[in-house]
């Protein structure tokens, strides 16, 4: 699996402890493989890795971005509002265990927290990451529809009235942006279709 191999290669830059690397990977696998997850899974990480690999030459700190990728959704509880912060703290703890430099840890933490709002950042690597994280919005309708269906499954603890209200707020947040995608690469690929998809989904809740 490309995800596992890339993770192991990343960690080998900081530790030679094969058992520790294996345990860190099993942990990632367990969190993203939780049965309550339907979209924020290993498939999501794999898609992110593919999208970001395509722009790897534009990334200044590839290793920081990889840590961000693996840990940005490691904590995901649909009933909580602080998942990004908790995921960032989790990442910091693990990175310190293998003596990752402080500047790289700080960058990773900032990138994970940036996925809370997906707003433009002064750090272009962060923009590439948050754009890749939103790339699902610009997929063909069938794939997008599967995405929002899976998001609904993750929030199945909430009744439709409550969920629809929150979902409309999220959709409107993205549609109110001048640009959903901050980098030209992702903007040119996904912006138009993303807005079409978001508006089409939004119509489902107009009643």
N, C-alpha and C positions, 0 to 999 in steps of 0.2 A: 504494500500500500504506500503510495507516494507521500501521504500525510505522515505516516509513521517514520519512514525513511528520512524525510526532511527534518522532522522533529529530532530524531536521534543525531543527525549530522549537526544540527544547530547546537545541541547540548554538548556535543563532544568538543566544541570550541572552549568549553568552560569546565568540564569535568571528564575524567577518564573512568569514572565509576559506572560500569555498564549496568549494574543492578539498580543504581539510583536512576539512571536514564530510563530503564525499563519501568520502574515504579512510577516515575513522573508520567510516562506515556499511558500506563494503565489507568492512572488517575484522570487524565484528559479523556480517555476513552469512556470511562465510567460516567463522568459528568455529562458529556455530550450524548452519551447513549441512554440517558435516563428515559424511561418509558413515557414520562409526561411531556417529553419534547417531540415535536413533529416537524418544526422548521429549523430551530437552532441546534442542529445536529452535526455530526462529522461531515455529512454531505455539504452543509453550508461552509464548513472550513475548507473542504476540498475545492469548492467553487471559488472561494476567495483566493486560494493559493494559485489556481489557474489564471484568474483575472489579474492578479498582481505579478505573476511570473511574466506575463505579456508586457509589463512595463518595468521590469526589473532594472533595466539600464537607466531609468529615470529616478530610481530610488537612491537616496544618499546613504541611508543606514538600513540595509536589508535585514540584518540580524534583529534589530529592534522591531522592525515591522513583523517579522516572523513570530517573535514572542507575543506581540500584540494580537496577531492572528489566532494563535492557539489559546490565548487566555481571555480574549475580549468578552466572550459569552460563557465563560466557565461557570459562573454563578448566574442562574436564570430561574427566577421564581416569579410567575405571573402575578402573584399577589403582592409583590414588593415593588418599590419605586427606586431602590438603590442598587440594582443589579450591576450597573457599570462600575460604581464605586467599589462594591464588594469584589468584583472581578479584578479590578486594578490592584486592590490590596492583596488578593490571592496571588496575583502574578508577581508582585513585589516580594512577597515571602519566598516563593519558589526561586526567583532569580537571585535573591540574596544567599540562598542555600548553596548555590553553585558559583558564588563570587562574581556575578555579572557586574561590570563597572556601574557606578552610581549614575553617571550621565545617561547611560543606556536605559537603566531602570526608570529614571525619571521620564525619559522620552516615551517609553512604553506605557507608563502610567497615564501620561497626558493623552496619548493616542486612544487608549481604552475609554477614558472618560469622555473623549470627544464623540464617541458613538452615541452618547446620550442625546445630543442635539443635531449632530451631523452638519454643523455650521462650518463656514470657511475658517481655516486656520492659517496662521502665518507660516506654519511648517508644512511644506508641500508634501512630504511623506505622509503626514496625517491626512491631507486632502485625498491622496491616492487611496489610502486605506478606507476612509469613510465612503468614498465614491464606490470602491469595490464592494463594500458592505451593502450598498444600496443598488448594486447592479441588477438585482432581482426585479426591481421596479420597472426596468426597461426591457424585460423579456417579452416574447410573444404572449398573447393573452392567455393561452392555455396553461403555460408555465406560471404566469402571474396568478391566475385563478387558483392553481394548486397551492401557491405560496400563501395567499390570504386565507384559504381554507385551512391550511396547517396552522397558521397563526391563530385562527379561531379555536382550533382544537387545543392549543396551548392555554387559551383563556376560557376553557369550557366551564370553569368554576363560576363564571359570571353569566347572568341571564342576558338574553338578547338586548333588552332595552339598555342595560348598563354598558354592555360591550359595544353596541353600535354607537353610543354616544362618545365613548373613548376612541373608537376607531375613526369616527368622523373627524375628531379633533386632530388625530395623527395625520390623516390624509390631508386635511386643510393646512396643517403645518408645512407639509412638503409643497403643496400647491401654491402657498403664499410666497415661497422663495423665488427670487429673481432667477436663480439657477439652482436646481437640485444637485447637479454635479459640478464640483468646483474646478476640476481639471479638464482641459480641452479634450483629452483622449476619451474620457468617460462621457463627457457632455455630448460630443459628436456621435457617440455610439448609442446612447440611451435616453437623452433628455426628452426628445419629442414623444417617443413611445411611452416613457414613464409617466408623463403628464396625461397622456391619453388613458393609460391604465388606471391611474389614480382617480381621474374624473369618472371613468366607467364604474369603478368600484363604489365611489361615493354615491352614485345614482342608486345603488342597491339599498341605501339606507335612507332615502328620501321618502318618508311616509308620514 
